[in-house]
Amino acid sequence: MAVGRSAQAARGRLRLYGWMLALAAVVLIADQTSKTWAISALSDGERIPVIPQLIQLRLLYNPGAAFSIGAGTTWVFALAAAIAVIGILYTGRRLRSPAWTVALGGLLGGATSHLLDRLLRSPGFGRGHVVDFIDYGGLFVGNVADIALVGSCALLMLLSLRDVPLGGVADKGHA
């Protein structure tokens, strides 16, 4: 009987891990496709209003992190993204919560897309610039991966504050 429950729990974790990977793939494809569109449709510096004074489309190549912080250390962000991807893939093996599946899937997709930008885009391997094109009223410019990352981080904080365990009741109270 215990073996049956153990196998069922393993199948459940595997199913949630698959959903996490599927969500990550959707985020990755949506982000990379939208960046390809932005590169082909927007010229440097051109601003296209979407919601006047709130959202515009404007193509930028960001060598740094948020707000172009650390523009001279792009390789550090590539390394951080690679570590994040590996960490999420490892942690995701313990998933037993659908909400955590969504949070980790969004994080994985966004981090993987940024990692690919850092590895494959100009000016070169490990130093590539992230394509940003959604201008939020002049405050900052981001992309689809950024939306997934921010939303996933907000969900992650909510789940943590509500003490929702990643791996189910058995992990409650363990860090």
N, CA, C and O of each residue as an XYZ file, in Angstrom:
700
protein
N       0.827     -1.191      0.000
C       0.000      0.000      0.000
C       0.875      1.259      0.000
O       0.605      2.203     -0.743
N       1.930      1.272      0.840
C       2.823      2.422      0.897
C       3.583      2.588     -0.418
O       3.856      3.711     -0.842
N       3.922      1.476     -1.059
C       4.613      1.524     -2.344
C       3.712      2.173     -3.392
O       4.185      2.963     -4.208
N       2.431      1.851     -3.377
C       1.473      2.423     -4.316
C       1.356      3.928     -4.145
O       1.319      4.668     -5.127
N       1.297      4.383     -2.890
C       1.220      5.820     -2.621
C       2.502      6.518     -3.027
O       2.469      7.639     -3.536
N       3.626      5.866     -2.807
C       4.915      6.443     -3.178
C       5.027      6.591     -4.693
O       5.492      7.616     -5.193
N       4.601      5.567     -5.414
C       4.637      5.636     -6.882
C       3.674      6.692     -7.395
O       3.976      7.402     -8.354
N       2.512      6.795     -6.756
C       1.532      7.804     -7.157
C       2.078      9.211     -6.900
O       1.899     10.105     -7.727
N       2.738      9.408     -5.768
C       3.330     10.714     -5.458
C       4.424     11.060     -6.467
O       4.535     12.206     -6.902
N       5.229     10.064     -6.835
C       6.286     10.296     -7.822
C       5.697     10.680     -9.174
O       6.212     11.571     -9.850
N       4.618     10.010     -9.569
C       3.949     10.365    -10.839
C       3.391     11.777    -10.776
O       3.453     12.518    -11.757
N       2.842     12.155     -9.613
C       2.307     13.511     -9.439
C       3.391     14.564     -9.557
O       3.194     15.599    -10.193
N       4.549     14.298     -8.938
C       5.680     15.245     -9.035
C       6.172     15.340    -10.470
O       6.477     16.427    -10.960
N       6.245     14.205    -11.135
C       6.699     14.186    -12.528
C       5.736     14.966    -13.421
O       6.160     15.694    -14.318
N       4.433     14.806    -13.166
C       3.428     15.537    -13.943
C       3.581     17.047    -13.726
O       3.549     17.814    -14.688
N       3.745     17.476    -12.476
C       3.916     18.909    -12.190
C       5.222     19.427    -12.779
O       5.268     20.556    -13.269
N       6.273     18.633    -12.743
C       7.552     19.026    -13.349
C       7.362     19.233    -14.854
O       7.900     20.180    -15.429
N       6.604     18.353    -15.478
C       6.302     18.503    -16.901
C       5.536     19.785    -17.186
O       5.819     20.474    -18.166
N       4.561     20.112    -16.327
C       3.822     21.371    -16.496
C       4.734     22.570    -16.306
O       4.612     23.564    -17.022
N       5.653     22.485    -15.343
C       6.611     23.571    -15.137
C       7.442     23.780    -16.404
O       7.637     24.914    -16.843
N       7.933     22.680    -16.990
C       8.734     22.775    -18.216
C       7.898     23.304    -19.381
O       8.400     24.071    -20.202
N       6.638     22.904    -19.458
C       5.765     23.383    -20.538
C       5.519     24.883    -20.410
O       5.571     25.606    -21.404
N       5.251     25.352    -19.196
C       5.052     26.791    -18.988
C       6.327     27.557    -19.317
O       6.278     28.615    -19.945
N       7.460     27.024    -18.895
C       8.740     27.660    -19.210
C       8.938     27.758    -20.721
O       9.412     28.779    -21.221
N       8.579     26.710    -21.443
C       8.708     26.720    -22.907
C       7.802     27.777    -23.530
O       8.203     28.461    -24.472
N       6.587     27.915    -23.012
C       5.666     28.933    -23.528
C       6.243     30.324    -23.315
O       6.222     31.150    -24.228
N       6.760     30.593    -22.116
C       7.363     31.901    -21.826
C       8.561     32.134    -22.735
O       8.698     33.212    -23.314
N       9.420     31.144    -22.865
C      10.618     31.262    -23.707
C      10.238     31.560    -25.158
O      10.800     32.466    -25.774
N       9.302     30.812    -25.694
C       8.896     31.000    -27.091
C       8.224     32.362    -27.274
O       8.510     33.066    -28.243
N       7.338     32.736    -26.356
C       6.668     34.038    -26.461
C       7.680     35.173    -26.390
O       7.582     36.140    -27.145
N       8.651     35.062    -25.488
C       9.647     36.121    -25.337
C      10.548     36.214    -26.566
O      10.745     37.302    -27.108
N      11.085     35.103    -26.999
C      12.005     35.135    -28.145
C      11.279     35.535    -29.432
O      11.846     36.241    -30.265
N      10.039     35.093    -29.600
C       9.262     35.479    -30.781
C       8.968     36.970    -30.764
O       9.091     37.639    -31.791
N       8.580     37.496    -29.606
C       8.288     38.931    -29.520
C       9.549     39.768    -29.727
O       9.479     40.859    -30.294
N      10.691     39.275    -29.277
C      11.957     39.995    -29.498
C      12.327     39.989    -30.975
O      12.802     40.995    -31.501
N      12.113     38.866    -31.642
C      12.374     38.794    -33.078
C      11.491     39.794    -33.819
O      11.950     40.493    -34.722
N      10.218     39.854    -33.426
C       9.312     40.833    -34.027
C       9.812     42.250    -33.774
O       9.874     43.061    -34.697
N      10.171     42.554    -32.516
C      10.599     43.909    -32.160
C      11.824     44.330    -32.964
O      11.902     45.465    -33.434
N      12.777     43.421    -33.123
C      13.985     43.741    -33.888
C      13.636     44.046    -35.341
O      14.230     44.936    -35.951
N      12.679     43.313    -35.894
C      12.333     43.515    -37.306
C      11.383     44.698    -37.516
O      11.397     45.306    -38.586
N      10.564     45.035    -36.524
C       9.527     46.051    -36.720
C       9.869     47.418    -36.140
O       9.315     48.425    -36.583
N      10.753     47.477    -35.175
C      11.058     48.741    -34.517
C      12.480     49.165    -34.853
O      13.402     48.350    -34.847
N      12.642     50.429    -35.141
C      14.002     50.934    -35.364
C      14.489     51.573    -34.074
O      13.692     52.038    -33.259
N      15.807     51.590    -33.897
C      16.395     52.172    -32.685
C      15.846     53.570    -32.426
O      15.902     54.444    -33.291
N      15.320     53.766    -31.230
C      14.857     55.080    -30.826
C      13.419     55.396    -31.199
O      12.826     56.303    -30.614
N      12.836     54.679    -32.155
C      11.448     54.927    -32.553
C      10.521     54.562    -31.390
O      10.709     53.543    -30.726
N       9.525     55.409    -31.158
C       8.549     55.161    -30.093
C       7.163     55.022    -30.710
O       6.712     55.897    -31.450
N       6.489     53.908    -30.398
C       5.136     53.677    -30.890
C       4.210     53.601    -29.678
O       4.321     52.679    -28.871
N       3.291     54.571    -29.544
C       2.381     54.544    -28.394
C       1.404     53.370    -28.479
O       0.828     53.105    -29.534
N       1.229     52.679    -27.368
C       0.244     51.608    -27.258
C      -0.895     52.112    -26.374
O      -2.057     52.096    -26.781
N      -0.563     52.550    -25.187
C      -1.476     53.249    -24.280
C      -0.776     54.583    -23.977
O       0.166     54.623    -23.184
N      -1.233     55.669    -24.605
C      -0.525     56.951    -24.493
C      -0.117     57.294    -23.060
O      -0.917     57.214    -22.129
N       1.121     57.669    -22.917
C       1.779     58.074    -21.678
C       1.925     56.947    -20.649
O       2.403     57.188    -19.540
N       1.526     55.737    -20.997
C       1.713     54.605    -20.088
C       2.593     53.517    -20.692
O       3.554     53.074    -20.063
N       2.268     53.084    -21.910
C       3.017     51.994    -22.551
C       3.337     52.405    -23.986
O       2.469     52.841    -24.742
N       4.611     52.250    -24.329
C       5.068     52.477    -25.696
C       5.933     51.301    -26.106
O       6.410     50.539    -25.265
N       6.128     51.166    -27.396
C       7.090     50.197    -27.904
C       8.316     50.968    -28.338
O       8.220     51.936    -29.093
N       9.476     50.533    -27.856
C      10.740     51.211    -28.160
C      11.853     50.186    -28.027
O      12.018     49.580    -26.967
N      12.616     49.987    -29.092
C      13.664     48.962    -29.114
C      14.935     49.449    -28.432
O      15.471     50.511    -28.750
N      15.402     48.634    -27.477
C      16.680     48.885    -26.793
C      17.424     47.557    -26.648
O      16.815     46.489    -26.595
N      18.733     47.647    -26.587
C      19.574     46.485    -26.310
C      20.239     46.738    -24.969
O      21.042     47.662    -24.832
N      19.904     45.913    -23.973
C      20.341     46.140    -22.605
C      21.514     45.225    -22.242
O      21.349     44.007    -22.170
N      22.701     45.806    -22.012
C      23.845     44.992    -21.619
C      23.858     44.646    -20.134
O      24.616     43.774    -19.709
N      23.027     45.323    -19.343
C      23.048     45.128    -17.897
C      21.818     44.415    -17.387
O      21.152     43.674    -18.109
N      21.538     44.660    -16.120
C      20.345     44.088    -15.480
C      19.229     45.130    -15.564
O      19.240     45.989    -16.446
N      18.278     45.051    -14.652
C      17.189     46.022    -14.620
C      17.768     47.433    -14.548
O      18.729     47.692    -13.824
N      17.161     48.334    -15.312
C      17.588     49.724    -15.382
C      19.021     49.859    -15.887
O      19.684     50.855    -15.598
N      19.504     48.874    -16.635
C      20.853     48.826    -17.208
C      21.957     48.858    -16.154
O      23.080     49.267    -16.446
N      21.649     48.436    -14.949
C      22.652     48.367    -13.881
C      23.681     47.306    -14.248
O      23.318     46.221    -14.703
N      24.952     47.605    -14.056
C      26.020     46.646    -14.300
C      26.292     46.381    -15.761
O      26.662     45.268    -16.133
N      26.114     47.394    -16.601
C      26.275     47.214    -18.050
C      27.662     46.688    -18.433
O      27.799     46.043    -19.473
N      28.670     46.942    -17.637
C      30.014     46.485    -17.949
C      30.320     45.063    -17.497
O      31.414     44.556    -17.747
N      29.380     44.428    -16.844
C      29.617     43.084    -16.307
C      28.567     42.095    -16.810
O      28.013     41.313    -16.038
N      28.304     42.143    -18.106
C      27.275     41.294    -18.709
C      27.511     39.816    -18.415
O      26.553     39.073    -18.202
N      28.762     39.377    -18.400
C      29.066     37.964    -18.173
C      28.573     37.496    -16.807
O      28.236     36.324    -16.638
N      28.527     38.411    -15.824
C      28.030     38.058    -14.488
C      26.545     37.701    -14.564
O      26.086     36.771    -13.902
N      25.803     38.452    -15.379
C      24.371     38.178    -15.526
C      24.141     36.871    -16.275
O      23.184     36.152    -15.987
N      25.000     36.562    -17.222
C      24.908     35.274    -17.922
C      25.143     34.135    -16.935
O      24.412     33.144    -16.944
N      26.145     34.270    -16.096
C      26.443     33.256    -15.086
C      25.293     33.135    -14.081
O      24.898     32.026    -13.724
N      24.759     34.262    -13.629
C      23.643     34.240    -12.674
C      22.417     33.571    -13.286
O      21.731     32.800    -12.616
N      22.141     33.862    -14.551
C      20.994     33.243    -15.221
C      21.202     31.736    -15.343
O      20.263     30.966    -15.139
N      22.416     31.307    -15.672
C      22.702     29.874    -15.785
C      22.516     29.182    -14.438
O      21.947     28.092    -14.380
N      22.982     29.794    -13.367
C      22.822     29.223    -12.025
C      21.340     29.166    -11.653
O      20.885     28.188    -11.060
N      20.588     30.216    -12.002
C      19.148     30.232    -11.712
C      18.430     29.105    -12.452
O      17.597     28.409    -11.870
N      18.749     28.926    -13.725
C      18.112     27.864    -14.521
C      18.405     26.501    -13.898
O      17.495     25.689    -13.731
N      19.652     26.247    -13.557
C      20.028     24.964    -12.941
C      19.314     24.788    -11.600
O      18.797     23.711    -11.306
N      19.286     25.837    -10.797
C      18.624     25.770     -9.493
C      17.135     25.489     -9.601
O      16.591     24.700     -8.827
N      16.470     26.133    -10.561
C      15.032     25.912    -10.742
C      14.768     24.491    -11.237
O      13.840     23.829    -10.771
N      15.581     24.029    -12.177
C      15.414     22.655    -12.672
C      15.594     21.648    -11.536
O      14.853     20.667    -11.463
N      16.552     21.871    -10.662
C      16.803     20.975     -9.534
C      15.653     21.039     -8.522
O      15.143     20.007     -8.086
N      15.256     22.249     -8.158
C      14.201     22.444     -7.165
C      12.860     21.924     -7.673
O      12.071     21.378     -6.902
N      12.604     22.089     -8.953
C      11.335     21.674     -9.535
C      11.048     20.190     -9.400
O       9.896     19.772     -9.515
N      12.064     19.395     -9.161
C      11.864     17.948     -8.992
C      11.038     17.621     -7.764
O      10.487     16.525     -7.665
N      10.943     18.556     -6.825
C      10.200     18.325     -5.579
C       8.776     18.862     -5.639
O       8.054     18.788     -4.644
N       8.359     19.394     -6.768
C       7.052     20.036     -6.872
C       5.901     19.115     -6.516
O       5.816     17.986     -6.999
N       5.016     19.615     -5.660
C       3.748     18.936     -5.375
C       2.635     19.969     -5.275
O       1.516     19.646     -4.874
N       2.937     21.196     -5.635
C       1.978     22.293     -5.548
C       1.785     22.915     -6.927
O       2.764     23.344     -7.539
N       0.561     22.977     -7.435
C       0.321     23.622     -8.728
C       0.730     25.097     -8.746
O       1.242     25.588     -9.752
N       0.505     25.797     -7.642
C       0.875     27.214     -7.590
C       2.393     27.389     -7.704
O       2.863     28.274     -8.419
N       3.152     26.557     -7.006
C       4.605     26.608     -7.120
C       5.054     26.205     -8.522
O       6.069     26.697     -9.014
N       4.311     25.323     -9.158
C       4.612     24.920    -10.536
C       4.540     26.128    -11.460
O       5.409     26.314    -12.312
N       3.516     26.942    -11.296
C       3.360     28.162    -12.102
C       4.498     29.141    -11.802
O       5.100     29.695    -12.722
N       4.790     29.351    -10.526
C       5.848     30.291    -10.155
C       7.205     29.859    -10.726
O       7.919     30.669    -11.318
N       7.552     28.597    -10.548
C       8.852     28.133    -11.038
C       8.889     28.048    -12.565
O       9.938     28.285    -13.164
N       7.775     27.716    -13.201
C       7.721     27.675    -14.659
C       7.953     29.047    -15.271
O       8.692     29.176    -16.247
N       7.329     30.071    -14.704
C       7.543     31.441    -15.183
C       8.977     31.908    -14.968
O       9.580     32.532    -15.842
N       9.513     31.595    -13.790
C      10.912     31.953    -13.509
C      11.863     31.244    -14.468
O      12.792     31.856    -14.997
N      11.628     29.957    -14.689
C      12.496     29.180    -15.571
C      12.449     29.709    -17.002
O      13.490     29.858    -17.642
N      11.261     29.992    -17.502
C      11.139     30.513    -18.859
C      11.822     31.859    -19.029
O      12.543     32.074    -20.004
N      11.599     32.771    -18.081
C      12.221     34.091    -18.158
C      13.735     34.034    -18.033
O      14.453     34.686    -18.791
N      14.218     33.251    -17.072
C      15.668     33.134    -16.873
C      16.339     32.468    -18.074
O      17.425     32.877    -18.485
N      15.698     31.450    -18.633
C      16.268     30.770    -19.802
C      16.327     31.703    -21.002
O      17.313     31.708    -21.739
N      15.279     32.492    -21.202
C      15.272     33.421    -22.331
C      16.360     34.484    -22.181
O      17.046     34.813    -23.149
N      16.517     35.016    -20.982
C      17.585     35.995    -20.756
C      18.962     35.355    -20.920
O      19.882     35.976    -21.452
N      19.096     34.119    -20.464
C      20.358     33.409    -20.639
C      20.686     33.250    -22.124
O      21.825     33.471    -22.538
N      19.699     32.872    -22.915
C      19.933     32.731    -24.361
C      20.351     34.059    -24.987
O      21.231     34.090    -25.846
N      19.726     35.150    -24.563
C      20.144     36.467    -25.060
C      21.613     36.717    -24.719
O      22.387     37.159    -25.567
N      21.983     36.436    -23.488
C      23.370     36.685    -23.042
C      24.364     35.804    -23.801
O      25.484     36.227    -24.086
N      23.951     34.588    -24.124
C      24.864     33.663    -24.792
C      24.923     33.855    -26.298
O      25.990     33.696    -26.892
N      23.799     34.193    -26.933
C      23.722     34.129    -28.395
C      23.615     35.470    -29.112
O      23.811     35.527    -30.326
N      23.317     36.526    -28.408
C      23.149     37.819    -29.092
C      24.448     38.609    -29.115
O      25.397     38.319    -28.386
N      24.455     39.601    -29.966
C      25.596     40.498    -30.104
C      25.798     41.254    -28.781
O      24.805     41.597    -28.138
N      27.016     41.525    -28.354
C      28.260     41.508    -29.111
C      29.032     40.194    -29.060
O      30.085     40.094    -29.689
N      28.549     39.172    -28.332
C      29.268     37.902    -28.346
C      28.869     37.004    -27.196
O      28.134     37.405    -26.293
N      29.364     35.791    -27.249
C      29.029     34.751    -26.283
C      29.308     35.214    -24.849
O      30.415     35.643    -24.525
N      28.281     35.118    -24.001
C      28.415     35.495    -22.600
C      28.348     36.992    -22.369
O      28.338     37.442    -21.223
N      28.302     37.772    -23.443
C      28.268     39.232    -23.329
C      27.099     39.834    -24.090
O      27.030     41.050    -24.270
N      26.171     38.979    -24.542
C      25.055     39.431    -25.358
C      24.126     40.370    -24.609
O      23.996     40.307    -23.387
N      23.492     41.232    -25.368
C      22.563     42.204    -24.802
C      21.137     41.669    -24.891
O      20.758     41.041    -25.880
N      20.357     41.925    -23.851
C      18.950     41.523    -23.813
C      18.139     42.525    -24.622
O      18.337     43.734    -24.499
N      17.234     42.027    -25.443
C      16.364     42.881    -26.250
C      15.178     43.311    -25.390
O      14.416     42.476    -24.903
N      15.034     44.623    -25.212
C      13.909     45.199    -24.483
C      13.119     46.061    -25.452
O      13.696     46.694    -26.336
N      11.794     46.089    -25.289
C      10.988     46.884    -26.222
C       9.673     47.387    -25.647
O       8.959     48.116    -26.337
N       9.320     47.033    -24.422
C       8.086     47.521    -23.814
C       8.474     48.627    -22.836
O       9.037     48.360    -21.774
N       8.167     49.875    -23.208
C       8.518     51.049    -22.409
C       7.340     51.392    -21.501
O       6.238     51.675    -21.971
N       7.591     51.363    -20.208
C       6.561     51.632    -19.212
C       6.625     53.096    -18.784
O       7.151     53.427    -17.722
N       6.082     53.957    -19.627
C       5.981     55.378    -19.312
C       7.307     56.055    -19.044
O       7.362     57.012    -18.272
N       8.368     55.587    -19.655
C       9.678     56.182    -19.460
C      10.371     55.758    -18.174
O      11.495     56.186    -17.914
N       9.725     54.928    -17.365
C      10.346     54.472    -16.116
C      11.389     53.393    -16.373
O      12.490     53.434    -15.823
N      11.036     52.439    -17.205
C      11.963     51.373    -17.595
C      11.430     50.719    -18.851
O      10.267     50.893    -19.215
N      12.301     49.958    -19.512
C      11.932     49.249    -20.730
C      12.216     47.770    -20.484
O      13.292     47.413    -20.004
N      11.256     46.915    -20.809
C      11.413     45.486    -20.550
C      10.946     44.645    -21.723
O      10.880     45.110    -22.861
N      10.624     43.392    -21.417
C      10.199     42.438    -22.441
C       9.265     41.411    -21.805
O       8.946     41.513    -20.620
N       8.832     40.440    -22.571
C       7.889     39.423    -22.088
C       8.516     38.598    -20.956
O       7.833     38.270    -19.985
N       9.792     38.265    -21.069
C      10.459     37.498    -20.005
C      10.446     38.268    -18.692
O      10.274     37.675    -17.627
N      10.625     39.586    -18.759
C      10.590     40.400    -17.545
C       9.214     40.334    -16.880
O       9.115     40.267    -15.655
N       8.156     40.352    -17.693
C       6.797     40.248    -17.152
C       6.634     38.913    -16.437
O       6.085     38.860    -15.337
N       7.108     37.833    -17.058
C       7.024     36.508    -16.437
C       7.850     36.444    -15.157
O       7.412     35.861    -14.165
N       9.033     37.033    -15.171
C       9.896     37.013    -13.988
C       9.278     37.793    -12.828
O       9.261     37.313    -11.694
N       8.777     38.981    -13.108
C       8.186     39.801    -12.042
C       6.917     39.139    -11.504
O       6.724     39.063    -10.291
N       6.056     38.662    -12.400
C       4.840     37.978    -11.953
C       5.146     36.729    -11.141
O       4.497     36.465    -10.129
N       6.132     35.967    -11.584
C       6.514     34.742    -10.875
C       7.130     35.047     -9.520
O       6.879     34.336     -8.547
N       7.930     36.095     -9.451
C       8.509     36.490     -8.154
C       7.418     36.943     -7.191
O       7.468     36.627     -6.002
N       6.433     37.683     -7.698
C       5.312     38.109     -6.850
C       4.558     36.883     -6.329
O       4.215     36.824     -5.148
N       4.300     35.909     -7.197
C       3.615     34.685     -6.778
C       4.469     33.913     -5.786
O       3.951     33.397     -4.796
N       5.765     33.827     -6.035
C       6.679     33.139     -5.124
C       6.639     33.777     -3.735
O       6.594     33.068     -2.729
N       6.654     35.112     -3.673
C       6.595     35.805     -2.371
C       5.261     35.538     -1.683
O       5.226     35.307     -0.475
N       4.164     35.567     -2.437
C       2.854     35.297     -1.866
C       2.784     33.878     -1.302
O       2.292     33.668     -0.194
N       3.273     32.918     -2.063
C       3.275     31.534     -1.597
C       4.127     31.369     -0.344
O       3.761     30.636      0.574
N       5.255     32.049     -0.314
C       6.126     31.980      0.862
C       5.460     32.633      2.072
O       5.505     32.090      3.176
N       4.845     33.789      1.866
C       4.169     34.474      2.971
C       2.987     33.673      3.506
O       2.690     33.714      4.700
N       2.325     32.953      2.627
C       1.179     32.132      3.029
C       1.612     30.758      3.509
O       0.778     29.929      3.873
N       2.931     30.516      3.508
C       3.511     29.257      3.986
C       3.016     28.045      3.189
O       2.786     26.972      3.745
N       2.858     28.239      1.877
C       2.462     27.137      0.997
C       3.732     26.349      0.665
O       4.656     26.914      0.080
N       3.805     25.078      1.016
C       5.023     24.306      0.798
C       5.208     23.912     -0.665
O       4.247     23.600     -1.368
N       6.442     23.933     -1.095
C       6.820     23.536     -2.452
C       6.563     22.053     -2.682
O       6.003     21.658     -3.704
N       6.977     21.244     -1.724
C       6.931     19.797     -1.894
C       5.821     19.110     -1.132
O       5.891     17.901     -0.910
N       4.809     19.833     -0.729
C       3.695     19.207     -0.041
C       3.839     19.258      1.468
O       4.790     19.846      1.983
N       2.914     18.653      2.172
C       2.838     18.711      3.624
C       4.100     18.157      4.282
O       4.515     18.660      5.326
N       4.714     17.137      3.697
C       5.897     16.518      4.309
C       7.054     17.495      4.442
O       7.896     17.337      5.326
N       7.110     18.528      3.554
C       8.218     19.480      3.604
C       7.930     20.682      4.494
O       8.819     21.508      4.702
N       6.727     20.806      5.020
C       6.341     21.978      5.817
C       7.301     22.136      6.992
O       7.549     21.192      7.743
N       7.836     23.349      7.135
C       8.740     23.618      8.226
C      10.189     23.366      7.892
O      11.061     23.681      8.702
N      10.483     22.811      6.731
C      11.865     22.579      6.328
C      12.265     23.581      5.269
O      11.498     23.866      4.349
N      13.466     24.117      5.399
C      13.944     25.096      4.405
C      14.729     24.442      3.326
O      15.204     25.116      2.412
